[in-house]
Amino acid sequence: MRASATVDLLVGRKKLSSAGSGGRPATAALLDFCAAHNITADIELFPSKQVNEALERLARNDVRYRFVLDMSDLS
């Protein structure tokens, strides 16, 4: 977040909120439900070295599926 964005929230008493994920128990229950019903997400997997390509495509609105970065190649 750019520095002025924080100030922009303060001017005029704006509020930033989020629904959140529901916490660990709710997330675990959701994942269990999805596993039991074979519900999966379509993703496009990128190796971490292609993060710039993913960000460029995101900026161009060239996204069909959720982007996932594989961070396993960093260790």
Backbone as CSV, one residue per row, in Angstrom:
resi,resn,N_x,N_y,N_z,CA_x,CA_y,CA_z,C_x,C_y,C_z
1,MET,0.863,-1.176,0.000,0.000,0.000,0.000,0.900,1.227,0.000
2,ARG,0.619,2.146,-0.887,1.432,3.354,-0.937,1.144,4.212,0.287
3,ALA,2.102,5.012,0.692,1.994,5.804,1.914,0.786,6.734,1.895
4,SER,0.533,7.378,0.752,-0.594,8.315,0.707,-1.937,7.598,0.791
5,ALA,-1.984,6.307,0.462,-3.235,5.556,0.570,-3.684,5.467,2.013
6,THR,-2.736,5.337,2.929,-3.065,5.300,4.348,-3.674,6.630,4.775
7,VAL,-3.082,7.725,4.340,-3.603,9.051,4.663,-4.982,9.233,4.037
8,ASP,-5.168,8.729,2.809,-6.466,8.835,2.141,-7.573,8.192,2.973
9,LEU,-7.259,7.106,3.678,-8.259,6.451,4.520,-8.620,7.312,5.729
10,LEU,-7.665,8.057,6.236,-7.903,8.868,7.428,-8.749,10.102,7.129
11,VAL,-8.549,10.697,5.963,-9.283,11.903,5.593,-10.752,11.528,5.356
12,GLY,-11.651,12.204,6.009,-13.073,11.943,5.839,-13.557,10.743,6.633
13,ARG,-12.736,10.244,7.556,-13.101,9.123,8.432,-13.574,7.898,7.658
14,LYS,-12.846,7.543,6.634,-13.166,6.341,5.864,-12.799,5.113,6.677
15,LYS,-13.387,3.990,6.317,-13.146,2.763,7.056,-12.776,1.656,6.082
16,LEU,-11.827,0.840,6.459,-11.417,-0.320,5.683,-11.764,-1.552,6.492
17,SER,-12.484,-2.485,5.868,-12.861,-3.688,6.604,-12.770,-4.896,5.693
18,SER,-12.822,-6.063,6.299,-12.727,-7.304,5.553,-13.586,-8.357,6.223
19,ALA,-14.104,-9.278,5.423,-14.884,-10.375,5.973,-13.974,-11.405,6.638
20,GLY,-12.711,-11.423,6.249,-11.778,-12.392,6.814,-12.059,-13.797,6.304
21,SER,-11.319,-14.734,6.809,-11.464,-16.116,6.333,-12.310,-16.970,7.256
22,GLY,-12.731,-16.430,8.384,-13.527,-17.213,9.319,-12.694,-17.958,10.342
23,GLY,-11.394,-17.833,10.266,-10.518,-18.495,11.235,-10.163,-19.912,10.815
24,ARG,-9.282,-20.516,11.572,-8.789,-21.856,11.241,-9.868,-22.936,11.269
25,PRO,-10.721,-22.982,12.279,-11.744,-24.038,12.274,-12.677,-23.961,11.058
26,ALA,-13.110,-22.772,10.712,-14.008,-22.615,9.563,-13.286,-22.962,8.266
27,THR,-12.020,-22.567,8.152,-11.242,-22.896,6.958,-11.049,-24.400,6.842
28,ALA,-10.737,-25.057,7.954,-10.568,-26.518,7.947,-11.869,-27.215,7.555
29,ALA,-12.994,-26.737,8.068,-14.293,-27.327,7.729,-14.594,-27.152,6.241
30,LEU,-14.281,-25.983,5.707,-14.496,-25.726,4.291,-13.640,-26.646,3.434
31,LEU,-12.367,-26.809,3.792,-11.488,-27.688,3.029,-11.935,-29.145,3.123
32,ASP,-12.402,-29.568,4.289,-12.930,-30.932,4.447,-14.155,-31.143,3.555
33,PHE,-15.047,-30.157,3.525,-16.241,-30.233,2.681,-15.852,-30.351,1.208
34,CYS,-14.911,-29.507,0.793,-14.466,-29.527,-0.603,-13.838,-30.871,-0.958
35,ALA,-13.027,-31.409,-0.064,-12.397,-32.707,-0.317,-13.448,-33.810,-0.416
36,ALA,-14.432,-33.778,0.447,-15.471,-34.807,0.450,-16.340,-34.756,-0.800
37,HIS,-16.469,-33.582,-1.404,-17.336,-33.410,-2.573,-16.546,-33.183,-3.868
38,ASN,-15.239,-33.437,-3.809,-14.365,-33.302,-4.978,-14.470,-31.926,-5.632
39,ILE,-14.504,-30.889,-4.805,-14.560,-29.509,-5.292,-13.128,-28.987,-5.331
40,THR,-12.703,-28.552,-6.504,-11.345,-28.039,-6.659,-11.380,-26.669,-7.318
41,ALA,-10.253,-25.990,-7.283,-10.126,-24.687,-7.923,-9.246,-24.831,-9.164
42,ASP,-9.600,-24.113,-10.209,-8.747,-24.053,-11.384,-7.689,-22.990,-11.136
43,ILE,-6.435,-23.380,-11.300,-5.333,-22.451,-11.044,-4.366,-22.460,-12.213
44,GLU,-3.550,-21.447,-12.246,-2.411,-21.409,-13.157,-1.179,-21.312,-12.274
45,LEU,-0.343,-22.322,-12.318,0.819,-22.429,-11.430,2.046,-21.838,-12.098
46,PHE,2.717,-20.938,-11.389,3.936,-20.317,-11.872,5.084,-20.662,-10.941
47,PRO,6.272,-20.947,-11.485,7.446,-21.022,-10.609,7.733,-19.612,-10.089
48,SER,8.353,-19.517,-8.936,8.553,-18.196,-8.315,9.342,-17.250,-9.209
49,LYS,10.209,-17.778,-10.071,11.007,-16.893,-10.930,10.153,-16.184,-11.982
50,GLN,8.895,-16.601,-12.159,8.008,-15.961,-13.126,7.010,-15.017,-12.464
51,VAL,7.325,-14.540,-11.275,6.412,-13.648,-10.564,6.153,-12.370,-11.361
52,ASN,7.180,-11.857,-12.036,6.989,-10.633,-12.821,6.034,-10.864,-13.984
53,GLU,6.118,-12.021,-14.626,5.188,-12.351,-15.708,3.750,-12.405,-15.182
54,ALA,3.573,-13.030,-14.023,2.241,-13.115,-13.426,1.697,-11.724,-13.115
55,LEU,2.534,-10.860,-12.555,2.093,-9.499,-12.223,1.777,-8.691,-13.473
56,GLU,2.570,-8.876,-14.538,2.294,-8.167,-15.793,0.965,-8.622,-16.389
57,ARG,0.712,-9.916,-16.366,-0.559,-10.425,-16.885,-1.727,-9.943,-16.042
58,LEU,-1.524,-9.879,-14.742,-2.561,-9.370,-13.855,-2.880,-7.916,-14.202
59,ALA,-1.850,-7.125,-14.441,-2.043,-5.712,-14.794,-2.784,-5.565,-16.125
60,ARG,-2.571,-6.515,-17.054,-3.252,-6.483,-18.361,-4.635,-7.118,-18.302
61,ASN,-5.020,-7.608,-17.135,-6.294,-8.309,-16.953,-6.349,-9.577,-17.813
62,ASP,-5.190,-10.218,-17.946,-5.045,-11.440,-18.728,-5.020,-12.640,-17.781
63,VAL,-6.070,-12.770,-16.989,-6.135,-13.820,-15.971,-7.424,-14.604,-16.176
64,ARG,-7.284,-15.897,-16.362,-8.473,-16.724,-16.480,-8.717,-17.505,-15.197
65,TYR,-7.635,-17.949,-14.565,-7.725,-18.714,-13.329,-6.908,-18.010,-12.255
66,ARG,-7.056,-18.481,-11.045,-6.272,-17.933,-9.939,-4.799,-18.245,-10.177
67,PHE,-3.946,-17.254,-9.992,-2.505,-17.460,-10.096,-1.978,-17.990,-8.775
68,VAL,-1.121,-18.995,-8.856,-0.464,-19.551,-7.673,1.023,-19.590,-7.965
69,LEU,1.817,-19.034,-7.052,3.271,-19.088,-7.188,3.810,-20.272,-6.405
70,ASP,4.600,-21.099,-7.073,5.248,-22.237,-6.429,6.532,-21.733,-5.773
71,MET,6.521,-21.648,-4.461,7.664,-21.108,-3.726,8.668,-22.193,-3.336
72,SER,8.415,-23.440,-3.711,9.290,-24.530,-3.290,10.680,-24.425,-3.909
73,ASP,10.820,-23.678,-5.005,12.135,-23.550,-5.642,13.021,-22.499,-4.970
74,LEU,12.547,-21.871,-3.920,13.334,-20.854,-3.220,14.242,-21.434,-2.135
75,SER,13.980,-22.646,-1.702,14.786,-23.188,-0.606,15.925,-24.045,-1.079
